[in-house]
Amino acid sequence: MAKTTRAALLRPLKLYATGHLVLLGGAWAMSETGSMVPMALAASACCMLTVPLVRHFLRPAAERR
C-alpha cells in the first residue's frame, strides 16, 4: 500500500473509531440516565462518522491512484 493511499485511509478510519467510541459513550449515558436520547444521538453520530469510510471503499481503485 502506497504512503498516499495509507494516509487517505487513516482519516476515515479515525472517524469510524471515533463514532464507535461515541456509541459506547451513548450506551453508558443511557444506562446512567435511563433515557434513550443519548443512545439515539450517539447512534446518529456513529452513522454519520461511518460515511467517509464507506465513500473511501466505494471509490474505484483507479481513482485513488
Rosetta constraint file for C-alpha pairs under 8 A:
AtomPair CA 1 CA 5 HARMONIC 6.38 0.50
AtomPair CA 1 CA 6 HARMONIC 6.44 0.50
AtomPair CA 2 CA 6 HARMONIC 6.20 0.50
AtomPair CA 3 CA 7 HARMONIC 6.15 0.50
AtomPair CA 4 CA 8 HARMONIC 6.04 0.50
AtomPair CA 5 CA 9 HARMONIC 6.25 0.50
AtomPair CA 5 CA 64 HARMONIC 7.13 0.50
AtomPair CA 5 CA 65 HARMONIC 7.65 0.50
AtomPair CA 6 CA 10 HARMONIC 6.16 0.50
AtomPair CA 7 CA 11 HARMONIC 7.15 0.50
AtomPair CA 8 CA 12 HARMONIC 7.65 0.50
AtomPair CA 9 CA 13 HARMONIC 6.30 0.50
AtomPair CA 9 CA 53 HARMONIC 7.67 0.50
AtomPair CA 9 CA 56 HARMONIC 7.24 0.50
AtomPair CA 10 CA 14 HARMONIC 6.20 0.50
AtomPair CA 11 CA 15 HARMONIC 6.28 0.50
AtomPair CA 12 CA 16 HARMONIC 6.09 0.50
AtomPair CA 12 CA 50 HARMONIC 7.65 0.50
AtomPair CA 12 CA 52 HARMONIC 5.31 0.50
AtomPair CA 12 CA 53 HARMONIC 4.80 0.50
AtomPair CA 12 CA 56 HARMONIC 7.59 0.50
AtomPair CA 13 CA 17 HARMONIC 6.15 0.50
AtomPair CA 13 CA 53 HARMONIC 6.45 0.50
AtomPair CA 14 CA 18 HARMONIC 6.08 0.50
AtomPair CA 15 CA 19 HARMONIC 6.16 0.50
AtomPair CA 15 CA 49 HARMONIC 5.48 0.50
AtomPair CA 15 CA 50 HARMONIC 6.99 0.50
AtomPair CA 15 CA 52 HARMONIC 7.75 0.50
AtomPair CA 16 CA 20 HARMONIC 6.54 0.50
AtomPair CA 16 CA 46 HARMONIC 7.36 0.50
AtomPair CA 16 CA 49 HARMONIC 5.54 0.50
AtomPair CA 16 CA 50 HARMONIC 5.10 0.50
AtomPair CA 16 CA 53 HARMONIC 6.92 0.50
AtomPair CA 17 CA 21 HARMONIC 6.31 0.50
AtomPair CA 18 CA 22 HARMONIC 6.17 0.50
AtomPair CA 18 CA 46 HARMONIC 7.83 0.50
AtomPair CA 18 CA 49 HARMONIC 7.52 0.50
AtomPair CA 19 CA 23 HARMONIC 6.20 0.50
AtomPair CA 19 CA 42 HARMONIC 7.78 0.50
AtomPair CA 19 CA 45 HARMONIC 6.23 0.50
AtomPair CA 19 CA 46 HARMONIC 4.07 0.50
AtomPair CA 19 CA 47 HARMONIC 7.40 0.50
AtomPair CA 19 CA 48 HARMONIC 7.94 0.50
AtomPair CA 19 CA 49 HARMONIC 5.46 0.50
AtomPair CA 19 CA 50 HARMONIC 7.07 0.50
AtomPair CA 20 CA 24 HARMONIC 6.27 0.50
AtomPair CA 20 CA 46 HARMONIC 6.01 0.50
AtomPair CA 21 CA 25 HARMONIC 6.23 0.50
AtomPair CA 22 CA 26 HARMONIC 6.10 0.50
AtomPair CA 22 CA 42 HARMONIC 5.64 0.50
AtomPair CA 22 CA 45 HARMONIC 7.35 0.50
AtomPair CA 22 CA 46 HARMONIC 6.84 0.50
AtomPair CA 23 CA 27 HARMONIC 6.22 0.50
AtomPair CA 23 CA 39 HARMONIC 6.94 0.50
AtomPair CA 23 CA 42 HARMONIC 4.83 0.50
AtomPair CA 23 CA 43 HARMONIC 5.82 0.50
AtomPair CA 23 CA 45 HARMONIC 7.80 0.50
AtomPair CA 23 CA 46 HARMONIC 6.28 0.50
AtomPair CA 24 CA 28 HARMONIC 6.24 0.50
AtomPair CA 25 CA 29 HARMONIC 6.13 0.50
AtomPair CA 25 CA 42 HARMONIC 7.49 0.50
AtomPair CA 26 CA 30 HARMONIC 6.01 0.50
AtomPair CA 26 CA 38 HARMONIC 4.98 0.50
AtomPair CA 26 CA 39 HARMONIC 4.43 0.50
AtomPair CA 26 CA 40 HARMONIC 7.71 0.50
AtomPair CA 26 CA 41 HARMONIC 7.36 0.50
AtomPair CA 26 CA 42 HARMONIC 5.13 0.50
AtomPair CA 26 CA 43 HARMONIC 7.73 0.50
AtomPair CA 27 CA 31 HARMONIC 6.28 0.50
AtomPair CA 27 CA 38 HARMONIC 7.33 0.50
AtomPair CA 27 CA 39 HARMONIC 5.48 0.50
AtomPair CA 27 CA 42 HARMONIC 7.99 0.50
AtomPair CA 28 CA 32 HARMONIC 6.26 0.50
AtomPair CA 29 CA 33 HARMONIC 5.97 0.50
AtomPair CA 29 CA 34 HARMONIC 7.96 0.50
AtomPair CA 29 CA 38 HARMONIC 6.11 0.50
AtomPair CA 29 CA 39 HARMONIC 7.36 0.50
AtomPair CA 30 CA 34 HARMONIC 5.30 0.50
AtomPair CA 30 CA 35 HARMONIC 5.37 0.50
AtomPair CA 30 CA 36 HARMONIC 5.71 0.50
AtomPair CA 30 CA 37 HARMONIC 7.37 0.50
AtomPair CA 30 CA 38 HARMONIC 5.77 0.50
AtomPair CA 30 CA 39 HARMONIC 5.91 0.50
AtomPair CA 31 CA 35 HARMONIC 7.69 0.50
AtomPair CA 36 CA 40 HARMONIC 6.19 0.50
AtomPair CA 37 CA 41 HARMONIC 6.17 0.50
AtomPair CA 38 CA 42 HARMONIC 6.08 0.50
AtomPair CA 39 CA 43 HARMONIC 5.96 0.50
AtomPair CA 40 CA 44 HARMONIC 6.23 0.50
AtomPair CA 41 CA 45 HARMONIC 6.26 0.50
AtomPair CA 42 CA 46 HARMONIC 6.07 0.50
AtomPair CA 43 CA 47 HARMONIC 6.27 0.50
AtomPair CA 44 CA 48 HARMONIC 6.27 0.50
AtomPair CA 45 CA 49 HARMONIC 6.06 0.50
AtomPair CA 46 CA 50 HARMONIC 6.24 0.50
AtomPair CA 47 CA 51 HARMONIC 6.79 0.50
AtomPair CA 50 CA 54 HARMONIC 6.47 0.50
AtomPair CA 51 CA 55 HARMONIC 6.12 0.50
AtomPair CA 52 CA 56 HARMONIC 6.13 0.50
AtomPair CA 53 CA 57 HARMONIC 6.47 0.50
AtomPair CA 54 CA 58 HARMONIC 6.16 0.50
AtomPair CA 55 CA 59 HARMONIC 6.22 0.50
AtomPair CA 59 CA 63 HARMONIC 6.80 0.50
AtomPair CA 59 CA 64 HARMONIC 7.22 0.50
AtomPair CA 60 CA 64 HARMONIC 6.81 0.50
AtomPair CA 61 CA 65 HARMONIC 6.86 0.50
